[in-house]
Amino acid sequence: MTVLINLNADMAEGYGAYDIGNDDEILKIIRSANVACGFHAGEPGVMHRVVTRAAEQGVSIGAHPGFNDLWGFGRRRIDMRPDDLEYMTAYQIGALQAIAAYAGTKVTHVKPHGALNNMAAENPDYAMAMGRALKTVDPDLIYVALAGSEMEKAGRKLGLRVAREGFCDRQYEDDGNLASRKIPGTVLKDPQAVKEQVLRMVLEREIVSRHGKRISCEVESLCVHGDEPTAIATARSARESLEAAGVKVVPLTEMTFH
């Protein structure tokens, strides 16, 4: 039986005259795009360009909501009331749905960005707020959630489809959460290290933390960060190593969720 996996990337994170990441090239490698919706990065023109090209490549698109933090690129933690977070998430999903209509395509998933993703992984109130936004805007949306996190739990409580996510290019702590970017070496830039991590996650169903602890995990989707200078090399390494191992890399819309 062929093993299926989704490969996604965080994209459309330029703004006006400023480009971040090589969206055109990474779209040729990945199968699902997480599109920034204007709060931590992105704006309508960038969103339109990425969504249009994703549709041409057969890449499924999802909203990539973040904190309202352009200066910090959404990587600064912000304390919010859960209801404010819920409406902020719904607002960003709606923005991408409108832009997707121009490309004749649909938003199929939601994957939070940066500090919002890290906080929702640990905070059940944040995780549920985001889940309620998905369910209200479109109950068919797939909630992309760090495997084993509060987001995964919230999505299941709400009856949403949950895509458990692993990270190709990030190190983990012993509790299964992502290690802080402030710690040197926690962002993997070496294609060989990425290859080893993705094959372990998909074929052996485990992650090795930065301290060497083995953590069991089940993932349907793997993420590469499109803003990194090494993104093309690491994304290509991830996909080529998976396919060489007999794994089929598909859009999220072709995955089966448990």
SEPA-802649 format. One record per residue (C-alpha): residue in one letter; x, y, z. Coordinates in nm, 4 decimals. Example, Ala and Ser with C-alpha at 12.3 -4.5 7.8 and 13.67 -1.06 7.14 Angstrom:
2
{guro a, u 1.2300, v -0.4500, w 0.7800}
{guro s, u 1.3670, v -0.1060, w 0.7140}
//
This chain:
258
{guro m, u 0.0000, v 0.0000, w 0.0000}
{guro t, u 0.1425, v 0.3364, w -0.1056}
{guro v, u 0.2115, v 0.5817, w 0.1746}
{guro l, u 0.0699, v 0.9291, w 0.1084}
{guro i, u 0.1993, v 1.2528, w 0.2587}
{guro n, u 0.1326, v 1.6205, w 0.2009}
{guro l, u 0.4132, v 1.8745, w 0.1673}
{guro n, u 0.3144, v 2.2333, w 0.2471}
{guro a, u 0.4923, v 2.5676, w 0.2655}
{guro d, u 0.4205, v 2.9055, w 0.4241}
{guro m, u 0.4005, v 3.1524, w 0.1366}
{guro a, u 0.2863, v 3.4914, w 0.0005}
{guro e, u 0.4829, v 3.6601, w 0.2774}
{guro g, u 0.6062, v 3.9523, w 0.0702}
{guro y, u 0.4499, v 4.2942, w 0.1074}
{guro g, u 0.4123, v 4.5600, w -0.1612}
{guro a, u 0.7569, v 4.6213, w -0.3129}
{guro y, u 0.9235, v 4.3662, w -0.0833}
{guro d, u 0.9586, v 3.9989, w -0.1724}
{guro i, u 1.0164, v 3.7290, w 0.0877}
{guro g, u 1.0870, v 3.3816, w -0.0395}
{guro n, u 1.0839, v 3.2397, w -0.3910}
{guro d, u 0.7158, v 3.1551, w -0.4194}
{guro d, u 0.7250, v 3.0606, w -0.7885}
{guro e, u 0.9977, v 2.8001, w -0.7404}
{guro i, u 0.8637, v 2.6496, w -0.4213}
{guro l, u 0.5201, v 2.6055, w -0.5823}
{guro k, u 0.6840, v 2.3577, w -0.8205}
{guro i, u 0.7891, v 2.1389, w -0.5277}
{guro i, u 0.5131, v 2.1525, w -0.2653}
{guro r, u 0.1516, v 2.0336, w -0.2956}
{guro s, u -0.0261, v 2.2753, w -0.0575}
{guro a, u 0.0365, v 2.6469, w 0.0010}
{guro n, u -0.0317, v 2.8318, w 0.3252}
{guro v, u -0.1064, v 3.1858, w 0.2095}
{guro a, u -0.0383, v 3.4814, w 0.4398}
{guro c, u -0.3509, v 3.6945, w 0.4704}
{guro g, u -0.2198, v 4.0441, w 0.5443}
{guro f, u -0.1735, v 4.0506, w 0.9212}
{guro h, u 0.1818, v 3.9216, w 0.9720}
{guro a, u 0.2711, v 3.9519, w 0.6026}
{guro g, u 0.1141, v 3.9502, w 0.2596}
{guro e, u -0.1297, v 4.1849, w 0.0906}
{guro p, u -0.3996, v 4.1475, w -0.1791}
{guro g, u -0.1665, v 4.1666, w -0.4796}
{guro v, u 0.0780, v 3.9114, w -0.3404}
{guro m, u -0.2080, v 3.6848, w -0.2324}
{guro h, u -0.3651, v 3.7041, w -0.5794}
{guro r, u -0.0395, v 3.6185, w -0.7552}
{guro v, u 0.0373, v 3.3203, w -0.5333}
{guro v, u -0.3171, v 3.1832, w -0.5394}
{guro t, u -0.3356, v 3.2117, w -0.9188}
{guro r, u -0.0046, v 3.0329, w -0.9679}
{guro a, u -0.0915, v 2.7689, w -0.7090}
{guro a, u -0.4105, v 2.6922, w -0.8995}
{guro e, u -0.2105, v 2.6571, w -1.2214}
{guro q, u 0.0241, v 2.4089, w -1.0506}
{guro g, u -0.2569, v 2.2038, w -0.8931}
{guro v, u -0.1451, v 2.3108, w -0.5462}
{guro s, u -0.4223, v 2.3320, w -0.2859}
{guro i, u -0.4393, v 2.6580, w -0.0917}
{guro g, u -0.4996, v 2.7382, w 0.2717}
{guro a, u -0.5182, v 3.0455, w 0.4903}
{guro h, u -0.2104, v 3.1219, w 0.6981}
{guro p, u -0.3469, v 3.3586, w 0.9659}
{guro g, u -0.1115, v 3.5313, w 1.2056}
{guro f, u -0.1013, v 3.8012, w 1.4696}
{guro n, u -0.1357, v 4.1621, w 1.3550}
{guro d, u 0.2411, v 4.2089, w 1.3677}
{guro l, u 0.4041, v 4.3208, w 1.0434}
{guro w, u 0.7135, v 4.4520, w 1.2198}
{guro g, u 0.7742, v 4.1247, w 1.3997}
{guro f, u 0.6641, v 3.9035, w 1.1075}
{guro g, u 0.4094, v 3.7438, w 1.3392}
{guro r, u 0.6785, v 3.5822, w 1.5489}
{guro r, u 0.6122, v 3.7839, w 1.8651}
{guro r, u 0.3681, v 3.6419, w 2.1188}
{guro i, u 0.0551, v 3.8514, w 2.1738}
{guro d, u -0.1902, v 3.7997, w 2.4584}
{guro m, u -0.5473, v 3.8159, w 2.3220}
{guro r, u -0.8956, v 3.7327, w 2.4399}
{guro p, u -1.0059, v 3.4080, w 2.2730}
{guro d, u -1.3078, v 3.5719, w 2.1105}
{guro d, u -1.0892, v 3.8443, w 1.9564}
{guro l, u -0.8539, v 3.5756, w 1.8283}
{guro e, u -1.1480, v 3.3829, w 1.6824}
{guro y, u -1.2787, v 3.6813, w 1.4844}
{guro m, u -0.9263, v 3.7769, w 1.3729}
{guro t, u -0.8815, v 3.4263, w 1.2333}
{guro a, u -1.2199, v 3.4275, w 1.0596}
{guro y, u -1.1400, v 3.7690, w 0.9079}
{guro q, u -0.8189, v 3.6397, w 0.7525}
{guro i, u -0.9825, v 3.3236, w 0.6184}
{guro g, u -1.2503, v 3.5389, w 0.4557}
{guro a, u -0.9885, v 3.7594, w 0.2926}
{guro l, u -0.8251, v 3.4612, w 0.1245}
{guro q, u -1.1609, v 3.3152, w 0.0207}
{guro a, u -1.2325, v 3.6383, w -0.1670}
{guro i, u -0.8961, v 3.6356, w -0.3446}
{guro a, u -0.9290, v 3.2633, w -0.4232}
{guro a, u -1.2500, v 3.3371, w -0.6115}
{guro y, u -1.0458, v 3.5331, w -0.8670}
{guro a, u -0.8490, v 3.2175, w -0.9471}
{guro g, u -1.1608, v 3.0020, w -0.9558}
{guro t, u -1.0399, v 2.7976, w -0.6618}
{guro k, u -1.1321, v 2.7360, w -0.2978}
{guro v, u -0.9620, v 2.7655, w 0.0374}
{guro t, u -0.9278, v 2.4108, w 0.1669}
{guro h, u -0.7292, v 2.4391, w 0.4913}
{guro v, u -0.6093, v 2.6723, w 0.7659}
{guro k, u -0.2649, v 2.6634, w 0.9247}
{guro p, u -0.1704, v 2.9332, w 1.1800}
{guro h, u 0.1580, v 3.1197, w 1.1513}
{guro g, u 0.4531, v 3.1748, w 1.3794}
{guro a, u 0.3822, v 3.2758, w 1.7370}
{guro l, u 0.0106, v 3.2156, w 1.6892}
{guro n, u 0.0824, v 2.8564, w 1.5871}
{guro n, u 0.3155, v 2.8065, w 1.8837}
{guro m, u 0.0697, v 2.9546, w 2.1337}
{guro a, u -0.2309, v 2.7647, w 1.9975}
{guro a, u -0.0290, v 2.4426, w 2.0192}
{guro e, u 0.0008, v 2.4934, w 2.3958}
{guro n, u -0.3080, v 2.6985, w 2.4894}
{guro p, u -0.6430, v 2.5160, w 2.4674}
{guro d, u -0.8386, v 2.8442, w 2.4630}
{guro y, u -0.6438, v 2.9688, w 2.1599}
{guro a, u -0.6711, v 2.6296, w 1.9910}
{guro m, u -1.0495, v 2.6190, w 2.0387}
{guro a, u -1.0913, v 2.9814, w 1.9263}
{guro m, u -0.9180, v 2.9046, w 1.5991}
{guro g, u -1.1171, v 2.5853, w 1.5566}
{guro r, u -1.4456, v 2.7708, w 1.6090}
{guro a, u -1.3445, v 3.0196, w 1.3411}
{guro l, u -1.2839, v 2.7386, w 1.0931}
{guro k, u -1.6079, v 2.5627, w 1.1778}
{guro t, u -1.8135, v 2.8811, w 1.1493}
{guro v, u -1.6634, v 3.0063, w 0.8236}
{guro d, u -1.6583, v 2.6648, w 0.6537}
{guro p, u -1.6886, v 2.3358, w 0.8465}
{guro d, u -1.5180, v 2.1540, w 0.5572}
{guro l, u -1.1922, v 2.3391, w 0.6160}
{guro i, u -0.9006, v 2.1203, w 0.7260}
{guro y, u -0.7352, v 2.2298, w 1.0514}
{guro v, u -0.3596, v 2.1875, w 1.0053}
{guro a, u -0.2289, v 2.1299, w 1.3562}
{guro l, u 0.1025, v 2.0400, w 1.5141}
{guro a, u 0.0848, v 1.6666, w 1.5868}
{guro g, u -0.0110, v 1.5974, w 1.9482}
{guro s, u -0.0895, v 1.9630, w 2.0215}
{guro e, u -0.3876, v 2.1394, w 2.1770}
{guro m, u -0.4889, v 2.2317, w 1.8213}
{guro e, u -0.5217, v 1.8682, w 1.7278}
{guro k, u -0.7353, v 1.8087, w 2.0375}
{guro a, u -0.9542, v 2.1126, w 1.9669}
{guro g, u -1.0094, v 2.0141, w 1.6059}
{guro r, u -1.1243, v 1.6687, w 1.7069}
{guro k, u -1.3583, v 1.8044, w 1.9764}
{guro l, u -1.5173, v 2.0309, w 1.7162}
{guro g, u -1.5552, v 1.7531, w 1.4602}
{guro l, u -1.3192, v 1.9119, w 1.2085}
{guro r, u -1.0873, v 1.7273, w 0.9771}
{guro v, u -0.7411, v 1.7540, w 1.1316}
{guro a, u -0.4163, v 1.7251, w 0.9367}
{guro r, u -0.1432, v 1.6484, w 1.1866}
{guro e, u 0.1644, v 1.8444, w 1.0894}
{guro g, u 0.5351, v 1.7834, w 1.1238}
{guro f, u 0.8134, v 2.0270, w 1.0373}
{guro c, u 1.0874, v 1.9430, w 0.7915}
{guro d, u 1.3160, v 2.2273, w 0.8930}
{guro r, u 1.2646, v 2.2810, w 1.2657}
{guro q, u 1.3953, v 2.1123, w 1.5784}
{guro y, u 1.1629, v 1.9961, w 1.8548}
{guro e, u 1.1677, v 2.0100, w 2.2331}
{guro d, u 1.1170, v 1.6970, w 2.4450}
{guro d, u 0.7443, v 1.7779, w 2.4872}
{guro g, u 0.6831, v 1.7668, w 2.1115}
{guro n, u 0.6553, v 2.1432, w 2.0665}
{guro l, u 0.8839, v 2.3368, w 1.8348}
{guro a, u 1.2094, v 2.4682, w 1.9788}
{guro s, u 1.2409, v 2.8456, w 1.9854}
{guro r, u 1.4055, v 3.0122, w 1.6863}
{guro k, u 1.6087, v 3.2121, w 1.9389}
{guro i, u 1.8130, v 2.8978, w 2.0113}
{guro p, u 2.0975, v 2.8555, w 1.7594}
{guro g, u 2.0561, v 2.5595, w 1.5270}
{guro t, u 1.6836, v 2.5044, w 1.5756}
{guro v, u 1.6094, v 2.5993, w 1.2126}
{guro l, u 1.7458, v 2.3227, w 0.9899}
{guro k, u 1.9204, v 2.4593, w 0.6818}
{guro d, u 2.1115, v 2.1474, w 0.5714}
{guro p, u 1.9210, v 1.9426, w 0.3078}
{guro q, u 2.0699, v 1.6195, w 0.4477}
{guro a, u 1.9396, v 1.6960, w 0.7982}
{guro v, u 1.5967, v 1.7713, w 0.6496}
{guro k, u 1.6031, v 1.4437, w 0.4549}
{guro e, u 1.6772, v 1.2442, w 0.7699}
{guro q, u 1.4055, v 1.4204, w 0.9682}
{guro v, u 1.1262, v 1.3779, w 0.7123}
{guro l, u 1.2021, v 1.0119, w 0.6460}
{guro r, u 1.2033, v 0.9420, w 1.0188}
{guro m, u 0.8695, v 1.1198, w 1.0654}
{guro v, u 0.6929, v 0.9526, w 0.7739}
{guro l, u 0.8447, v 0.6032, w 0.7689}
{guro e, u 0.9371, v 0.5467, w 1.1330}
{guro r, u 0.6621, v 0.7672, w 1.2788}
{guro e, u 0.8836, v 0.9399, w 1.5268}
{guro i, u 1.0682, v 1.2652, w 1.5896}
{guro v, u 1.3987, v 1.3002, w 1.7681}
{guro s, u 1.4063, v 1.6115, w 1.9860}
{guro r, u 1.7089, v 1.8418, w 1.9966}
{guro h, u 1.8084, v 1.6643, w 2.3196}
{guro g, u 1.7848, v 1.3203, w 2.1585}
{guro k, u 1.4482, v 1.2089, w 2.2970}
{guro r, u 1.2436, v 0.9893, w 2.0630}
{guro i, u 0.8815, v 1.1073, w 2.0322}
{guro s, u 0.6121, v 0.9017, w 1.8590}
{guro c, u 0.4176, v 1.0962, w 1.5983}
{guro e, u 0.1676, v 1.0484, w 1.3177}
{guro v, u 0.1613, v 1.3137, w 1.0463}
{guro e, u -0.0413, v 1.3783, w 0.7340}
{guro s, u 0.1420, v 1.6955, w 0.6338}
{guro l, u 0.4989, v 1.8259, w 0.6423}
{guro c, u 0.5898, v 2.1958, w 0.6414}
{guro v, u 0.8850, v 2.3820, w 0.4960}
{guro h, u 0.9263, v 2.7537, w 0.5632}
{guro g, u 0.9230, v 2.9495, w 0.2395}
{guro d, u 1.0875, v 3.2595, w 0.3886}
{guro e, u 1.4187, v 3.0863, w 0.4585}
{guro p, u 1.7023, v 3.1413, w 0.2051}
{guro t, u 1.7532, v 2.7636, w 0.2039}
{guro a, u 1.3821, v 2.6915, w 0.1404}
{guro i, u 1.4153, v 2.5640, w -0.2177}
{guro a, u 1.7009, v 2.3290, w -0.1319}
{guro t, u 1.5325, v 2.1925, w 0.1791}
{guro a, u 1.1917, v 2.1551, w 0.0125}
{guro r, u 1.3481, v 1.9733, w -0.2820}
{guro s, u 1.5418, v 1.7460, w -0.0463}
{guro a, u 1.2231, v 1.6636, w 0.1434}
{guro r, u 1.0213, v 1.5784, w -0.1660}
{guro e, u 1.2947, v 1.3874, w -0.3501}
{guro s, u 1.3847, v 1.1778, w -0.0463}
{guro l, u 1.0208, v 1.0903, w 0.0175}
{guro e, u 0.9564, v 0.9915, w -0.3418}
{guro a, u 1.2794, v 0.7888, w -0.3535}
{guro a, u 1.1446, v 0.5962, w -0.0525}
{guro g, u 0.8196, v 0.5204, w -0.2383}
{guro v, u 0.6059, v 0.7840, w -0.0634}
{guro k, u 0.3558, v 0.9708, w -0.2811}
{guro v, u 0.3452, v 1.3479, w -0.2185}
{guro v, u -0.0082, v 1.4838, w -0.2723}
{guro p, u -0.2259, v 1.7906, w -0.1996}
{guro l, u -0.4094, v 1.7968, w 0.1336}
{guro t, u -0.7328, v 1.7426, w -0.0564}
{guro e, u -0.6126, v 1.3916, w -0.1486}
{guro m, u -0.5209, v 1.2880, w 0.2050}
{guro t, u -0.7287, v 1.0693, w 0.4347}
{guro f, u -0.7669, v 1.1959, w 0.7912}
{guro h, u -0.8097, v 0.9858, w 1.1044}
//
